[in-house]
Amino acid sequence: MNYRIAVLPGDGIGPEICDGAIKVLKKIGQKFGHEFEFEFLPIGGAAIDKYGTPLPDFTVEKCLASDSVLLGAVGGYKWDNMPVDKRPEKGLLGIRKAMGLYSNIRPAKLWPSLAQASPLKHELVKDGIEIIIVRELTGGIYFGERGRGEENGAAYAWDTEKYSVPEIERITRIACELASKRSKKLISVDKANVLETSRLWRKTVHEYAAKHFPEVEVTDMLVDNTAMQIVKNPTQFDVVVTSNMFGDILSDEAAQVTGSIGMLASSSLGDGTRGLYEPIHGSAPDIAGQDIANPIATILAAAMMLRDSFSLTAEYNEIVSAIERVLDKGWRTADIYSENCTKVSGSRMAQLICDEI
């Protein structure tokens, strides 16, 4: 099979970590008989410097013509004083909107060999954990009506939480598709004991899943209990689906449980198979060009692309297994280094993973 991948290296360490992911994708292509065609396109600060905009029109056009998109990172000190609507981050928001991406999938994975990096007690994480949070990305309170006013001499502000059945159904579909490829269990997180939107959310999730994914077992959990359970018993979670605001908060909590942001990938998906895949960390301009950045999050993002956009599950599993073997052998980049391990550069880490494939 042939696949066209738009690559948006972006700023800071973005080009370095994308190089590592591309190296691994090429190796997977050789092993499984796939051909990957990469087209490099500007976004963020790099696009501002060359084209005066964080998201050139031709970048959007070519991303929409690709089979999927791999992103490095955007932003940096250099552009911090620019107007808000011209900053590098606007490029990221713009490409998400142009691609119609309404779900954000963020796996928080703690590998057994990195258990010591977690702030949780060792007995809670010694076997590793993986919590995949599917967050609705374009609705809810972040996009609802809002305003400010004054009443009886006191200023006030308001924000509106609003969800429609179609919005809930489409995010449920993506969560169920993921769950069906894994444990066939899905936890839906809401605040149905208080919020009307959550009551509609709960009803819609169950009805849609029962009709279209009867093999997936759906259970409910209130958001406050979920926040407690993530630090009390994280291994009970597999795939979690929730609203925009709840997902924003819980995904950051789950990421912290792993203790290493350099190992975490994410994807944004819409109605089709084309997605935007990226690490969750930033551009780290202070270490750019030094070949010390950890490429594993971006490599995992590329692996997610294989599984979730191209349905190449065996190839995804091969990359994940290769990473696990490298970590088990004690190879570490600077951000995950610990005593009795061997420190390697970012490019060397990517090569070690290739060697294991």
Sequence and secondary structure as in RCSB ss.txt:
>XXXX:A:sequence
MNYRIAVLPGDGIGPEICDGAIKVLKKIGQKFGHEFEFEFLPIGGAAIDKYGTPLPDFTVEKCLASDSVLLGAVG
GYKWDNMPVDKRPEKGLLGIRKAMGLYSNIRPAKLWPSLAQASPLKHELVKDGIEIIIVRELTGGIYFGERGRGE
ENGAAYAWDTEKYSVPEIERITRIACELASKRSKKLISVDKANVLETSRLWRKTVHEYAAKHFPEVEVTDMLVDN
TAMQIVKNPTQFDVVVTSNMFGDILSDEAAQVTGSIGMLASSSLGDGTRGLYEPIHGSAPDIAGQDIANPIATIL
AAAMMLRDSFSLTAEYNEIVSAIERVLDKGWRTADIYSENCTKVSGSRMAQLICDEI
>XXXX:A:secstr
 EEEEEEEEESTTHHHHHHHHHHHHHHHHHHHT EEEEEE   THHHHHHHSSSS HHHHHHHHTSSEEEEEE  
 GGGTTS GGGSTHHHHHHHHHHTT  EEEEEEEE GGGGGGSSS HHHHTT EEEEEEEE S GGGTS EEEEE
ETTEEEEEE     HHHHHHHHHHHHHHHHTTTSEEEEEE TTT HHHHHHHHHHHHHHHHH TTSEEEEEEHHH
HHHHHHH GGG SEEEE HHHHHHHHHHHHHHHT GGG EEEEE SSS EEEEESS   GGGTTSS S  HHHHH
HHHHHHHHTT  HHHHHHHHHHHHHHHHTTEE GGG  TTSEE  HHHHHHHHHHH 
